[in-house]
Amino acid sequence: MTVELPAAVQMANVTSEFYGHLDDRNYEQALQAFAVDGIWFRRGAAVKGHRAMREAMHARPANFHTRHIVSNVRVYQESPDAGHVLFYLTGHPYIGEIPEGGDVPLPPAHILATYRDQMCRIDGRWVIVEKRLLTTGFKDRLQLP
């Protein structure tokens, strides 16, 4: 039996799934969160479309690991096929090797920020058309690759 989730749950899931796939380096799945011509405002620049997003993701060094925590999620559906998700994002980067099956110490938070994912429904599926940083509550001086 397939249960149709409410639109608000579907939109929140798209946001969370994007970061889960990004952290796991499953970039093709991460791209599925975006419209083909979507815009990801990343590190002060607009990354437009799947091709540019793919290049940005693959430019991450092999020893650069992240864990993003999505919290305080608020979903606003403006119409049957449009809405946005507001959320806090806490980013924990780690630069270094992780031994097979091993653990590393929890890195400190690099950023605590409020983001907005503007979404639309295309062919019955919610996707991000624009991912944008709204406010930064905290950011350390670590220069990330």
Secondary structure, DSSP 4 states (H G I P E B T S, - for coil): ---PPPHHHHHHHHHHHHHHHHHTT-HHHHHTTEEEEEEEEETTEEEEHHHHHHHHHHTS-TTEEEEEEEEEEEEEEEETTEEEEEEEEEEEEEES---TT---PPPPPSEEEEEEEEEEEETTEEEEEEEEEEEEEEE------
